[in-house]
Amino acid sequence: MQIELGACSGFAATGGKPFDPARPAMVFLHGAGLDNTVWALHSRWFAFHGWSVLAVDLPGHGRSPGSPLASIGSMADWVLELAARAGAQQHVLVGHSMGALVALEAAARAPERAAGLALIGAAARMPVHRDLLAAARANEHSALDMLNLWGHGGAAALGGHEAPGIWMLGSGIRLFERAAPGVVFADLSACNAYAGAAAAAARVRCPTLLICGERDRMTPLAGGRELAALISGAQLAVVAQAGHMLLAERPIETREMLARFFSARVADGAAPAPASLQEREKTS
């Protein structure tokens, strides 16, 4: 779905069904150097279970033209405009990594439009190692290698993909390699510079779920706990043994957590989070 935004346009996948503004809307936001395809399983499931879906390509990513935006705030403003032009005046925001920061900032900037919030692989601060930033600035392949290896949990090196025959680390590096030169550096710089999470968290009033990997080396679990504590009523789910790339490492488990947390909203327009999703340590 191509959406016109003044002089430019943005792309959002709709999960295999046309976007219908009359249905509850869910906006998916990808991480640094990635695109809407990381949400393929999740966006399609929600599109076929009562939701209208926008799995967004941020500017300069995937099928959205232009240059990558320089700050988390500018990305949040862009997402809010894109959702409004698509007809989603209220929406649930679901973000992974950099996309989680964008979702958090968008929910804070337009709280009247945020019906719910899910932050996956997020932390109150997302500093980026200087060696990774330097490699990304130089457009060196080593930057992609670092993202891929640090981003996945240890099991990914041994296989572990839930779809038989898919090489998780190989698929991850190919996805990063699709990013245009300069995109990864712009994204990492925006994450590194963002210091507004605490202020944004204080303005969030909608039901909020954080999903964190127990072995996340990019946004360690301690940072996820810190962010959850800053958001009123937020609930935290911890996925045992998982790393940062939860959408690839545990796609079905992640989808089920999102579905349980937000399913009531389709039925009756309210989303009281079930007590079973209060912070728990996954053992599977």
N, C-alpha and C positions, 0 to 999 in steps of 0.2 A: 504494500500500500504506500504509494508516494503521496506525501502531504506537502502542499505549498506553504512556505513560510516567508511571505514577503518576496524578497528578491532571490531567495534560495528555496531549497526543498529538503525534506528528510524522508527516510524510508523506515517503515515499521512492518514487520511480519505480523500477520493476524491469526496464525495458528491453523490455517486451512479453512477458516470461515470468514465471511465478510464482517467487517466491524459494524456493530449495531449499537448506536448510542443509547438505545433503550435498555440495554442489558448492563449489569455491573461491569465496570471496566478495570482491567489489570494492566499495568505498564511495567514491562521488564527492561532492566538496564544492565548492560554488560560491563565487564571489567576492562582494565587497561590493555590496549592492543587487540581487543577481541571484537566480536560483532554479534548480531542477533542470533546466529546459529547455535550459540551455546545454550539457548533456551528452547531448542526444538522440541524436546520431550515435554517440557513444562508448559510452553505456550499452546501446544496442540491439545494437551489434556484439558487445560482450563477452557480453551475455546469450545471444546465439545462437552463441557460440563457447566454450562450456564453463564459463561463470562464472555465479554468482548475483550480481545487481547491486542495490545500493541507491544511487540518485542522490537525495541528501537535499535537502529544503527545511529549512534551519535555522529555528529559531523566529522567527515574525513574517515569514517569507518564503514566497512561493508559497502552497502549500496547508497549511503548518504554522501552527497558530494560536499566539496569545500574542504577547508582546513580544520584540523582538530582544534577545539576550543581550549583556551589557556588556563582556565580555572574551574573549580568545582561549581562555583556560583554561576558562572556563565552557562555551564552545562545544565544546571538546574533550571535556569530561566528558559533555556531552549526547550527542554523537555516539557515544561509547563505550557509553553506556547504550542508545541506540537500536539499535545494531548487535547488542548482546547480546540484547536483547528480540526482535529479528528471528530470532535463532538463529545469528548469525555470531560464533563464539567466537574465530576467527582471521580476519583479513581483510587485503587490500591496500587502502591508503588513497591516493586520488588527489585532489589539491586544486589549485585555481587561485586565485592571488592571496590574498585573505583565507583562502579554503579551504585553501590550501597551508600557511599558518601553523597552522590548526586541525589539519590532518593531521599536521604535524610535532609539534605538542604532544601529540596523541593517541598517536602512535607512541612518544613519550618517556615518557608517563604509564603506558602499558600495553605495554611492549616484548614481552612474551610473547604478545600478541595480534596484533602487527604482522608480517604475513608479507611485506610489501613496501611501498614508499613511492614515490610520484611527485609531484613538486612542480613546478607549471607557473606561470611568471610569478612567481617567488618571489625573495626577497632576505633577507639576514640582518636587515636593518632595513627597515621600511616606513613612514617618516615621511610625513605628509600635509601638503600646502601649507596655510598658514594661511588663504588666501583660499578654498580649496575647503572647508575645515572650517567657515568662517564662513557660506558660502553654504548648506552642508548643514544647519547648525544652524537657519538661518532658513527651511528648506524652499524655497529658491529654485531655480527651474528651471536657473539658471546652473550649479549644482553638477552636475546631470546632464549638461549640455553639456560641462563641463570633463572629467568622467569619460569621456565618449564620445569627445571629440576627442583628449585626451591618451592615452587607452587604445589607440586604433587606430593602426597604422602608416600611413605616408604613402600607401601604395597604396590604402587603404580609401576615401580621398576620391575616387579615380578609378574606383571600382567594385571589381573584383578578387575578388568573392565566387565561391567554387567552384561554387555552384549558380546557373545562369543566371537572370537576372531579379530577383535579390534585392539590394536596396540595403543595403550593410553598415552604413553610418552610420545610416541610417533605422531599420533593425531594432534596432541597438544602443540608440538613444534610446528607442524604444518599450518595450524590455525594462526599462530603468531607470525609465521612467515608471510601470510597474506596481507599483513598491515603495510601500508605505504611508508616510505622513508619519513622519519620525523614523528610519526604517530605515537610510537611507544614512548619516545622521550617526552613528548608533550603531555601524554597521560601520566607518566610517572612523576613529572615535574609538578603537575596539578595536585596529585596525591600528596607529594612531599611538602608542598606549600600550604595545604589546607589546614587551618588551625581553628575552624569554626564549629567543630563537631559538638563541643560542650554547649555552646550557645544555641545551636540548632536543636540539640536534644531537649533542652529546657522548654522549647516552644512546641514540641510534638505533643499532640493530644489524642491521637488516634490509636487503636489497638496495634501493638508493635511486637513482632517476633524477631529474635536474632538466632541465626543458625551458625554455629561455629565448629570447625574441625579441631579435635583434641590435639592433633599434631601439626597444626598450621604454623609454618615458619615465616610466612609473609605477614600475617596479622595474628600474632599469637593469642591464644585463648584468654590470657589475662587482659588483653586489650578489649576483647569482646565483652568480658564481664564488666569492665570499667564502663564501656559505652551503655550496656544494658542498665547499669545502675543510674545512669544519668537521664533515662527516659521513663517518665511516670508510667507505672504499670507494665513495663516491658517484660517479656518472658524470653528465656534463653534456653535453647536446646543444643546439646553438645553431641557431636557425632564421633564416637570412639575410633581411634586409629586413623582418622581422615585428616588430609592436609587442607590446603587452601582451595584447590580446584574441586569443590564439592559437587558442582554441576556435572563433572565428568566422573569423579570418583564414586559418588553416591547419588546418582540422578534420581532413582526411584524413591529412595528414602527422603531426599530433599523435597521431591514433589509431594509425597504423602504428608510431610510436616506442614507444607504450605496449604494443602487441601484441608487438613483437619482444622487448621487455625482460621481459615477464611470461609469454610463451607457454609456456616450459618448465615453469612451475608447474602448469599444467593436466595436462601429460603425466606428470610423475613426482614432483610435490610439491616440487620444488626449483626455484630461479630464479637460477642463476648467470648474471649479465648477460653477453651476448655481447661479445666484444672490440670488435666494430665500433661499439659504442655508447659507447666512450670518447670524450672530448670531441672534437667535430668542428665545423667551420664548414660549414654547408650552403651550397651554391652555386646551388641551384635557386630 
